[in-house]
Amino acid sequence: MKRTLWLFLIFLLLGGGTLWYLQQNREDDLMRGLRAERNFATPDIDQIQKIVVYHRDGETIRLQRQKGFWQYNDKYKVRPNVMVNLLDAVKRMEIKYKPSKAAVPNMVKNLAGEGIKVELYDGLNNIIKAYYIGGSTPDERGTYLIMDGFDQPFVGHIPSWEGNLRMRFELKGEDWKDKTVFGESLLAIKTVSVEYPKLRNRSFKLNKLKNGAYEVKPFYPTTPEIKAPYREGSAESFLAGFTSLVAEGFETENESKDSIRQLLPFCIITLSNDAGETRQAKLHPIFPDQSLVLDPKTGQWTRNESGAVERYFADLNNGEFMLIQDRVFKKVLRGYEYFFGR
């Protein structure tokens, strides 16, 4: 009898312990699940090596971390400011509030129809987390969010920033691409040539010598060298202009692109760096008034190309066709005489 009683007590203890253990595990799993469905922020952005954004129309954006920059779809550099804004959202986005049960069906419908899926990966191509970003609340101060694999949507935001955080993820195509035409540090520049096909006497070549000094020579052999004294610091001042020269936009879809490329450019800028890389831009001016006017002497209609040029088409040697502004690039549109005293 005593033996049976002891066995019964042991059974109760073991059974109770097992139930307690299972209950604790269920509670732990529940807590982990609750944390996971709410944990949108990724504070350690350095662990992120790849971000993939899926749009509902089928377009997929792949952003890969490279040495010193991010790459878009394995081909283009990403615009630095765009990537800063995106990583800031990835790092700081959090739940603003949990919606009421009545609001959930419409939020789920919005996320299912318009949601952008975002996947974050580490260096071993393991997924860190994935979530969907939907539309915004009526006041534009919150954004619909739901973690992949969960059913509960939330309204999210970026603390201390007002607006729809979706806008930081929904860029497409060329909106991701870096608009930099020239972006080289002064010390890394080896040579620069500025050629004006119709102004040969203003064309020049600038070379960095082994001792770190610079020499400026005419671009064309037929152009006489200027004998006036060299202006100290003029080469450094000129080269500093190439640190950040950014285009206004891309003109990839311009119907006249191929025709424009066949024309004689106003200016050809070629830069090479110490790493042996060469960047070239051919500039074609866009005249403010290109109406046809009648020449009274010849009786012929000609194109009126009067007025100051404010923009150029830039034809780059990497295949890009861009729109640039004169006010941005005029600091490097110098003539041969710029480097010498008078």
QUIDALIN-V79848 format. One record per residue. RES is the residue in one letter. PSI is psi in whole degrees, -180 to 180 (999 if undefined). OMEGA is omega in radians with two decimals (999 if undefined). BURIAL is I if it has 24 or more other ideal C-beta (glycine too) atoms within 12 Angstrom, else O. Layout:
res | psi | omega | burial
RES | PSI | OMEGA | BURIAL
RES | PSI | OMEGA | BURIAL
This chain:
res | psi | omega | burial
M | -47 | 3.12 | O
K | -39 | -3.13 | O
R | -42 | 3.13 | O
T | -41 | 3.14 | O
L | -43 | 3.12 | O
W | -42 | 3.12 | O
L | -39 | 3.13 | O
F | -42 | 3.11 | O
L | -43 | 3.10 | O
I | -40 | 3.12 | O
F | -43 | 3.11 | O
L | -42 | 3.14 | O
L | -46 | 3.14 | O
L | -43 | 3.12 | O
G | -43 | 3.11 | O
G | -40 | 3.12 | O
G | -40 | 3.13 | O
T | -44 | 3.11 | O
L | -41 | 3.11 | O
W | -43 | 3.14 | O
Y | -45 | -3.13 | O
L | -39 | 3.13 | O
Q | -43 | 3.11 | O
Q | -43 | 3.13 | O
N | -39 | 3.11 | O
R | -41 | 3.12 | O
E | -41 | 3.10 | O
D | -43 | 3.12 | O
D | -40 | 3.13 | O
L | -43 | 3.13 | O
M | -41 | 3.11 | O
R | -40 | 3.12 | O
G | -43 | 3.12 | O
L | -40 | 3.11 | O
R | -41 | -3.09 | O
A | -41 | -3.09 | O
E | -13 | -3.14 | I
R | -10 | -2.97 | I
N | 75 | -3.10 | I
F | -33 | -3.07 | I
A | 147 | 3.03 | I
T | 86 | -3.04 | I
P | -37 | -3.13 | O
D | 82 | -3.09 | O
I | -15 | 3.13 | I
D | -24 | 3.13 | O
Q | -17 | -3.11 | O
I | 121 | 3.13 | I
Q | -17 | 3.14 | I
K | 140 | 3.05 | I
I | 129 | 3.11 | I
V | 129 | -3.14 | I
V | 122 | -3.13 | I
Y | 124 | 3.09 | I
H | 155 | -3.09 | O
R | -23 | -3.14 | O
D | 5 | 3.09 | O
G | -11 | 3.13 | O
E | 134 | 3.13 | O
T | 130 | 3.13 | O
I | 121 | 3.10 | I
R | 121 | -3.13 | I
L | 119 | -3.05 | I
Q | 132 | 3.11 | I
R | 129 | 3.06 | I
Q | -178 | 3.13 | O
K | 103 | 3.09 | O
G | -3 | 3.12 | O
F | 171 | 3.04 | O
W | 146 | -3.10 | I
Q | 139 | -3.12 | I
Y | 123 | 3.11 | I
N | 42 | 3.03 | O
D | 17 | -3.05 | O
K | -44 | -2.98 | O
Y | 150 | 2.98 | I
K | 143 | 3.11 | I
V | 143 | 3.07 | I
R | 124 | -3.06 | I
P | -44 | -3.09 | O
N | -32 | 3.09 | O
V | -41 | -3.13 | I
M | -36 | 3.09 | I
V | -46 | -3.14 | O
N | -39 | -3.13 | I
L | -48 | -3.12 | I
L | -32 | 3.08 | I
D | -41 | 3.10 | O
A | -45 | 3.13 | I
V | -38 | -3.09 | I
K | -37 | -2.92 | I
R | -8 | -3.09 | O
M | 139 | -3.12 | I
E | 171 | -3.13 | I
I | 133 | 3.04 | I
K | -45 | 3.02 | I
Y | 160 | 3.05 | O
K | 128 | -3.07 | O
P | 163 | 3.05 | I
S | 159 | 3.14 | O
K | -35 | -3.12 | O
A | -29 | -3.09 | O
A | -17 | -3.03 | O
V | -47 | -3.11 | O
P | -44 | 3.13 | O
N | -37 | 3.11 | O
M | -43 | 3.13 | I
V | -40 | 3.11 | I
K | -42 | 3.12 | O
N | -45 | -3.13 | I
L | -37 | -3.14 | I
A | -34 | -3.09 | O
G | -32 | -3.04 | O
E | -4 | -3.03 | I
G | 138 | 3.03 | I
I | 128 | 3.11 | I
K | 134 | -3.14 | I
V | 128 | 3.09 | I
E | 134 | 3.11 | I
L | 133 | -3.09 | I
Y | 151 | 3.05 | I
D | -172 | -3.07 | O
G | -18 | 3.11 | O
L | 13 | 3.14 | O
N | 24 | 3.02 | O
N | 138 | -3.12 | O
I | 130 | 3.12 | O
I | -49 | 3.04 | I
K | 162 | 3.13 | I
A | 141 | -3.14 | I
Y | 167 | 3.12 | I
Y | 141 | 3.10 | I
I | 121 | -3.10 | I
G | -149 | -3.13 | I
G | -169 | -3.06 | I
S | 164 | 3.03 | I
T | 162 | -3.11 | I
P | -31 | -3.13 | O
D | 3 | 3.11 | O
E | 15 | -3.12 | O
R | -2 | 3.12 | O
G | 158 | -3.09 | I
T | 139 | -3.14 | I
Y | 131 | -3.13 | I
L | 148 | 2.98 | I
I | 136 | 3.14 | I
M | 138 | 3.13 | I
D | 131 | 3.13 | I
G | 0 | 3.14 | O
F | 165 | -3.06 | I
D | -15 | -3.04 | O
Q | 116 | 3.05 | I
P | 161 | 3.11 | I
F | 166 | 2.95 | I
V | 121 | -3.08 | I
G | 171 | 3.11 | I
H | 177 | 3.01 | I
I | 117 | -3.10 | I
P | 140 | 3.12 | O
S | 12 | 3.08 | O
W | 129 | -3.13 | O
E | 133 | 3.13 | O
G | 176 | 3.13 | O
N | 111 | -3.08 | I
L | -14 | 3.10 | I
R | -34 | -3.06 | I
M | -22 | -3.14 | O
R | -13 | -3.11 | I
F | -19 | -2.93 | I
E | 10 | 3.08 | I
L | 153 | -3.12 | I
K | 157 | 3.01 | O
G | -124 | -3.03 | O
E | -11 | 3.08 | I
D | -24 | 3.12 | I
W | -24 | -2.95 | I
K | 142 | 3.09 | I
D | 132 | -3.13 | I
K | 10 | -3.12 | I
T | 126 | 3.05 | I
V | -50 | 3.01 | I
F | 132 | 3.10 | I
G | 78 | -3.04 | I
E | 137 | 3.09 | I
S | 149 | -3.09 | O
L | -44 | -3.06 | I
L | -22 | -3.10 | O
A | -8 | -3.11 | O
I | 129 | 3.13 | I
K | -49 | 3.13 | I
T | 151 | 2.99 | I
V | 133 | 3.01 | I
S | 140 | 3.08 | I
V | 111 | -3.07 | I
E | 127 | 3.03 | I
Y | 98 | -3.05 | I
P | -30 | 3.14 | O
K | -3 | 3.10 | O
L | 68 | -2.98 | I
R | -35 | -3.08 | O
N | -14 | 3.12 | O
R | -6 | -3.11 | I
S | 147 | -3.07 | I
F | 166 | 3.01 | I
K | 136 | 3.08 | I
L | 126 | -3.11 | I
N | 141 | 3.02 | O
K | 127 | -3.12 | I
L | 168 | -3.10 | O
K | -29 | -3.14 | O
N | 4 | 3.12 | O
G | -8 | 3.10 | O
A | 176 | -3.11 | O
Y | 149 | 3.00 | I
E | 144 | -3.13 | O
V | 125 | -3.10 | I
K | 158 | 3.04 | I
P | 146 | 3.12 | I
F | -40 | -3.12 | I
Y | 136 | 3.14 | O
P | -25 | -3.10 | O
T | -10 | -3.14 | O
T | 126 | 3.13 | O
P | 143 | 3.09 | O
E | 143 | 3.09 | O
I | 130 | -3.08 | O
K | -6 | 3.14 | O
A | 157 | -3.13 | O
P | 144 | 3.09 | O
Y | 137 | 3.10 | O
R | 114 | -3.12 | O
E | 133 | 3.11 | O
G | -6 | -3.09 | O
S | -38 | 3.13 | I
A | -46 | 3.14 | I
E | -41 | 3.12 | I
S | -42 | 3.11 | O
F | -48 | -3.09 | I
L | -30 | 3.11 | I
A | -23 | 3.13 | O
G | -16 | -3.10 | I
F | 2 | -3.12 | I
T | -41 | -3.13 | O
S | 93 | 3.07 | O
L | 109 | -2.99 | I
V | 141 | -3.14 | I
A | 160 | 3.05 | I
E | -36 | 3.14 | O
G | 178 | 3.11 | I
F | 147 | 3.10 | I
E | 37 | -3.08 | I
T | -37 | -3.07 | O
E | 8 | -3.14 | O
N | 123 | -3.08 | O
E | -22 | -3.11 | O
S | 6 | -3.04 | O
K | -51 | -3.08 | O
D | -38 | 3.13 | O
S | -42 | 3.14 | O
I | -38 | -3.13 | I
R | -23 | 3.14 | O
Q | -14 | -3.10 | O
L | 158 | 3.06 | O
L | 122 | -3.11 | O
P | 156 | 3.03 | I
F | -39 | -3.06 | I
C | 145 | 3.05 | I
I | 116 | 3.13 | I
I | 125 | -3.14 | I
T | 126 | -3.13 | I
L | 135 | 3.03 | I
S | 146 | -3.12 | I
N | 179 | -3.09 | O
D | -18 | 3.12 | O
A | 1 | 3.12 | O
G | 10 | 3.13 | O
E | 141 | -3.13 | O
T | 135 | 3.12 | O
R | 130 | -3.12 | I
Q | 141 | 3.09 | I
A | 125 | 3.05 | I
K | 123 | -3.05 | I
L | 128 | 3.10 | I
H | 118 | -3.06 | I
P | 147 | 3.02 | I
I | 108 | -3.08 | I
F | 141 | -3.09 | O
P | -26 | -3.13 | O
D | 108 | -3.13 | O
Q | 35 | 3.11 | O
S | 157 | 3.10 | O
L | 134 | 3.12 | O
V | 152 | -3.11 | O
L | 125 | 3.08 | O
D | 114 | -3.06 | O
P | -24 | -3.11 | O
K | -40 | -3.07 | O
T | -19 | -3.08 | O
G | 12 | -3.11 | O
Q | 146 | 3.03 | O
W | 128 | 3.13 | O
T | 162 | -3.13 | O
R | 125 | 3.14 | O
N | 112 | -3.11 | O
E | 48 | -3.13 | O
S | 164 | 3.09 | O
G | 162 | -3.11 | O
A | 141 | 3.11 | O
V | 128 | 3.13 | I
E | -23 | -3.11 | O
R | 160 | 3.07 | I
Y | 153 | 2.85 | I
F | 133 | 3.13 | I
A | 118 | 3.12 | I
D | 108 | -3.04 | I
L | 153 | -3.11 | I
N | -6 | 3.05 | O
N | 8 | 3.09 | O
G | -11 | -3.12 | O
E | 148 | 3.09 | I
F | 117 | -2.94 | I
M | 166 | 3.07 | I
L | 126 | -3.12 | I
I | 161 | -3.11 | I
Q | 138 | 3.13 | I
D | -38 | -3.10 | I
R | -24 | 3.10 | O
V | -40 | -3.00 | I
F | -9 | -3.05 | I
K | -22 | 3.14 | O
K | -16 | 3.07 | O
V | -1 | 3.09 | I
L | 61 | -3.12 | I
R | 164 | 3.05 | I
G | 166 | -3.12 | I
Y | -38 | -3.06 | I
E | -16 | -3.09 | I
Y | -30 | -3.00 | I
F | 3 | -3.03 | I
F | 149 | 3.09 | O
G | 170 | -3.12 | O
R | 999 | 999 | O
